[in-house]
Amino acid sequence: MERVVKNLLVKTVYSLGYFSYLIGRRISKSKDNMNISHKLVHYNNEFVLRGIKDKRVEKVAILLPHCIQNYNCPHKVTSEIENCKKCGICKIGDLLELKERYNIVVKVATGGTLARKFISEEKPSLVIAVACERDLISGIYDALPVRVYGVFNRRPNGPCIDTDVSIEEIKKVLSIIWKK
């Protein structure tokens, strides 16, 4: 019963945050709304790290957007990340190395429905999700009660094409998980 109440409280807090993000998006297209999303993800990430403190994390998954892969790459990784040839043009090769080093699951999803399906089928105890503001906020909310640590992707070429991610930030989270 205590777990049900806790999950309900967490879902309520996340619902309020998500609702404020959506309202902010409707009212303002300015950087203020990006600040809201960054604060929500920062709060979420602290909550996730506190939740796994002193606990063994059994199964970790990294969930990536398809736009992390170079747009012109002929070796599509959406069905199988191992199709990557590790040429270094995008970060998929670096993420494959993390997969091998830490024995974790890494998946590239083409959208929210496939991301939710992946989480439902794999049942990870922790997801490190990489996405843009809108997709990350909604994905964290949709995945509850699964813990999702959010990492914003960088969009030097605009949205949804040849985006980038900080491998160092992902390594930092992985080192926190296995430092125990």
C-alpha positions as CSV (number, residue, x, y, z in Angstrom):
1,M,0.0,0.0,0.0
2,E,2.8,2.4,0.9
3,R,4.4,1.9,-2.6
4,V,1.0,2.7,-4.3
5,V,0.7,5.9,-2.3
6,K,4.3,6.9,-3.1
7,N,3.8,6.2,-6.9
8,L,0.6,8.2,-6.8
9,L,2.4,11.2,-5.2
10,V,5.2,11.0,-7.6
11,K,2.8,10.8,-10.6
12,T,1.0,13.8,-9.2
13,V,4.1,15.9,-8.9
14,Y,5.2,14.9,-12.4
15,S,1.8,15.6,-13.7
16,L,1.9,19.2,-12.3
17,G,5.3,19.7,-13.8
18,Y,4.3,18.3,-17.1
19,F,1.2,20.4,-17.1
20,S,3.1,23.6,-16.4
21,Y,5.5,22.7,-19.2
22,L,2.6,22.3,-21.6
23,I,0.9,25.5,-20.5
24,G,4.3,27.3,-20.9
25,R,4.7,26.0,-24.4
26,R,1.3,27.3,-25.4
27,I,1.7,30.7,-23.9
28,S,5.3,31.4,-24.7
29,K,7.8,30.2,-27.3
30,S,10.6,31.9,-25.5
31,K,13.6,30.5,-23.7
32,D,11.5,30.7,-20.5
33,N,9.8,27.4,-21.5
34,M,13.2,25.8,-22.2
35,N,14.2,26.8,-18.6
36,I,11.1,25.1,-17.3
37,S,12.0,21.9,-19.2
38,H,15.6,22.0,-18.0
39,K,14.5,22.6,-14.4
40,L,12.0,19.7,-14.6
41,V,14.7,17.3,-16.0
42,H,17.2,18.5,-13.4
43,Y,14.7,17.8,-10.6
44,N,13.8,14.4,-12.2
45,N,17.5,13.5,-12.5
46,E,18.2,14.3,-8.8
47,F,15.1,12.3,-7.8
48,V,16.3,9.3,-9.9
49,L,19.8,9.4,-8.4
50,R,18.4,9.7,-4.9
51,G,16.1,6.8,-5.6
52,I,18.9,4.5,-6.7
53,K,21.3,5.5,-3.9
54,D,22.4,2.5,-1.9
55,K,20.4,0.2,-4.2
56,R,21.7,-2.3,-6.8
57,V,20.6,-1.3,-10.3
58,E,19.9,-4.6,-12.1
59,K,19.3,-3.5,-15.7
60,V,20.3,-0.3,-17.3
61,A,19.1,0.8,-20.8
62,I,20.1,3.8,-22.9
63,L,17.4,5.0,-25.1
64,L,18.4,7.3,-28.0
65,P,16.6,9.3,-30.7
66,H,17.2,8.2,-34.3
67,C,18.5,11.7,-35.1
68,I,21.7,11.0,-33.1
69,Q,22.9,8.9,-36.1
70,N,24.4,10.8,-39.1
71,Y,21.6,11.5,-41.5
72,N,23.5,10.3,-44.5
73,C,24.8,7.1,-42.9
74,P,23.9,4.0,-45.0
75,H,24.1,1.7,-42.0
76,K,20.8,2.3,-40.2
77,V,20.8,1.5,-36.5
78,T,17.1,1.9,-35.7
79,S,16.5,-1.8,-35.9
80,E,19.9,-3.0,-34.7
81,I,22.5,-0.7,-33.2
82,E,25.2,-3.2,-34.0
83,N,24.8,-2.1,-37.7
84,C,27.1,0.8,-36.8
85,K,30.6,0.6,-38.4
86,K,32.1,3.0,-35.7
87,C,33.3,5.5,-38.3
88,G,33.3,8.3,-35.8
89,I,31.1,10.7,-37.7
90,C,28.3,10.4,-35.1
91,K,28.3,9.2,-31.5
92,I,26.6,5.8,-32.1
93,G,30.1,4.1,-32.1
94,D,30.9,5.7,-28.7
95,L,27.5,4.5,-27.4
96,L,28.2,1.0,-28.7
97,E,31.4,1.0,-26.7
98,L,29.5,1.9,-23.5
99,K,27.1,-0.9,-24.3
100,E,29.9,-3.4,-24.4
101,R,31.9,-2.0,-21.5
102,Y,29.0,-1.8,-19.1
103,N,26.9,-4.7,-20.4
104,I,23.8,-2.5,-20.9
105,V,21.0,-2.4,-23.4
106,V,21.2,0.5,-26.0
107,K,18.3,1.1,-28.3
108,V,17.6,3.7,-31.0
109,A,13.9,4.6,-31.2
110,T,12.2,6.4,-34.0
111,G,9.5,7.8,-31.8
112,G,7.7,7.8,-28.5
113,T,5.5,4.7,-29.2
114,L,8.6,2.6,-30.0
115,A,10.4,4.0,-26.9
116,R,7.5,3.1,-24.7
117,K,7.3,-0.4,-26.3
118,F,11.1,-0.8,-25.7
119,I,10.7,0.1,-22.0
120,S,7.7,-2.2,-21.6
121,E,9.5,-5.2,-23.2
122,E,12.9,-4.7,-21.7
123,K,11.7,-3.7,-18.2
124,P,14.9,-1.9,-17.2
125,S,15.3,-0.7,-13.7
126,L,16.9,2.5,-15.0
127,V,16.7,4.2,-18.4
128,I,19.2,6.9,-19.5
129,A,17.1,8.7,-22.2
130,V,18.5,11.2,-24.7
131,A,16.1,13.5,-26.4
132,C,15.1,17.1,-27.1
133,E,13.2,19.0,-24.5
134,R,9.7,18.1,-25.6
135,D,10.3,14.4,-26.2
136,L,12.4,14.1,-23.0
137,I,9.7,15.7,-20.8
138,S,6.9,13.6,-22.2
139,G,9.0,10.4,-22.3
140,I,10.0,10.7,-18.6
141,Y,6.3,11.3,-17.7
142,D,5.1,8.4,-19.9
143,A,7.6,5.9,-18.5
144,L,6.6,6.4,-14.8
145,P,7.1,4.5,-12.5
146,V,10.3,3.4,-14.4
147,R,13.2,5.7,-13.4
148,V,14.4,7.7,-16.4
149,Y,17.5,9.9,-16.2
150,G,17.2,12.5,-18.9
151,V,20.0,13.9,-21.1
152,F,19.2,16.7,-23.5
153,N,20.6,16.2,-27.0
154,R,22.4,19.1,-28.7
155,R,21.0,20.3,-32.0
156,P,23.7,22.1,-33.9
157,N,21.8,21.6,-37.2
158,G,18.3,22.3,-35.9
159,P,15.8,19.7,-34.7
160,C,15.8,16.1,-35.7
161,I,18.9,16.0,-37.9
162,D,22.5,15.1,-37.0
163,T,22.0,15.8,-33.3
164,D,24.7,15.2,-30.7
165,V,25.0,14.0,-27.1
166,S,27.5,14.4,-24.3
167,I,29.1,11.0,-23.9
168,E,30.8,12.3,-20.8
169,E,27.4,13.0,-19.1
170,I,26.2,9.5,-19.9
171,K,29.6,8.1,-18.5
172,K,29.1,10.2,-15.4
173,V,25.7,8.6,-14.7
174,L,27.0,5.1,-15.4
175,S,29.9,5.7,-13.0
176,I,27.5,6.9,-10.3
177,I,25.4,3.7,-10.8
178,W,28.3,1.3,-10.5
179,K,30.4,3.2,-8.0
180,K,28.5,1.6,-5.1
